[in-house]
Amino acid sequence: MTYKLSNWIKMFSDCEIPILYTSKHRIYELQRDEQDITVTVLTEIARQDPGFSISLLRHAGRSTKKEITTLSHAISLISIPLVIKMLTDLPILEKVLDKNTAAKIFTVYAHQYQIAYMAKEWSVLRKESENNEVFTAALNRGFIRFLLYIVDSNKADELEKIYLSPDENHKIKEKELLGYNVDEIAQAIAQNWQLPELIQESYSGKHHNPKITGIRLATELMHQIVSQSSVQYSEELINRAAEYIRVPIKQTPGKINWIIIYSIRDSQQYLPYQPLLQFLMSYSPSIRKESKLSGTIPPQKNKALSHYINLLRSNDSNSTTLELIEIAVSAMKESVGFSRVVFMSFDSNEKCLKMYLQKINKELPKLKQLSISLELNKLFNQLLKKEQSLCINSKNQHKFSDLLPNTLRPMRTNAAIIINSFYVNKKIAGCFFVDHGQTDKALTSNDLQSFKTICTELKAAIESTIIKRKSAKRAA
């Protein structure tokens, strides 16, 4: 059956948009003390739930003639009590849809969140104002994809096949399936619902707004990633992205991957899972190009690192945090080749770092009963205030050596040390310490990149395990 635009508008307008379980659960927890429920808190819930986000924008658009620009603006127009009532009354996605359909919507949600995060970060790089306006528009630009699963799951499946296909004739196939291409339907609905102008305008190829250019470019980039199952970006796309975000072409692939990783970290505690995680490779394209200049990674080491990365990525909910950290420590020792690898856990009660795991060459002394008080050690006190890495080398040893415990001080005058504060779900978990011991081996860019890759994969594995356990408890 071929629908007219008026039919599509009515079909989508009549559907009730469910929200994520996490959104409803969070509002129930906050209602214990209603003073904690602010526009900022409600905006954060909406940022993590595209279904609730579009519900807010639709409701606000119908009830006011004022132009909506951001999620917080929409909440302010509706009022906090009514938004709380919406969160309480709307059905839960995980309960009203079967598991397969819900999983497909979660995938679309994850893609939309990452597009929004990328568009906002690009806007920040361009030093533009109203970054939240860009995030709101990018998060909701693809609302047709997940709403179609609610009104017609069969057509939604067909549309996703078109979307995931590397074939470029998307609009023709969309028109054959829906009677119109997706942009035409979405623009008509966006205008009818009076969604933010950035959303409405983003469906038109005829625009001169750089914010829309960023949203469309981020959408195109994400489409290439999911359709090609790769982060090997085309030269043409990288050139356009580099020009738009004002970053050198050689640095652009690495910058894009960095943004994707951080979007996963930012949303992982709320969104049920992150399908793009499996697409991230151990080394970004920019690092690979760089390695040709600084020396390639020996094949046996590259293979060993891939083995440990696969172990972290294939973890299940039965893996303990200790087991995952042990895999990471082994990766740093065996595949990168550090002589000393130490992980110190953070004791929040005593405000100190304590020895948790260590792998050290046989000829080197073990670090027994190592404990570092943050109140007494200025270096670690500063390091643990945020997630960051410190590289100590021959040029800056004189600044930091005396601030290190005796057992962690450089063993040679040309020694290089990496210290990394490690966060999980935005909370300090501990600290990594690695060096090459008493050898004359220098710290290479490959060593540093491999170290950072392992830390990133470990964080993702731990946070993923936490989410799976919470999901299992909810299901039980």
BELNORJO-V379837 format. One record per helix or strand of 2 or more residues. SS is the DSSP state (h for helix, s for strand). FROM is the first residue (numbers start at 1). TO is the last residue. If there is no record, write none. Layout:
BEGIN
ss-><SS & SS>
from-><FROM & FROM>
to-><TO & TO>
END
This chain:
BEGIN
ss-><h & h & h & h & h & h & h & h & h & h & h & h & h & h & h & h & h & h & h & h & h & h & s & s & s & h & s & h & h & s & s & h>
from-><5 & 21 & 34 & 39 & 50 & 71 & 80 & 93 & 99 & 131 & 143 & 153 & 170 & 182 & 197 & 210 & 235 & 249 & 275 & 285 & 299 & 321 & 340 & 352 & 371 & 378 & 389 & 397 & 406 & 417 & 427 & 445>
to-><14 & 30 & 36 & 47 & 63 & 78 & 89 & 96 & 125 & 140 & 151 & 164 & 178 & 193 & 202 & 228 & 245 & 267 & 279 & 294 & 313 & 336 & 347 & 360 & 373 & 383 & 392 & 403 & 408 & 424 & 435 & 475>
END
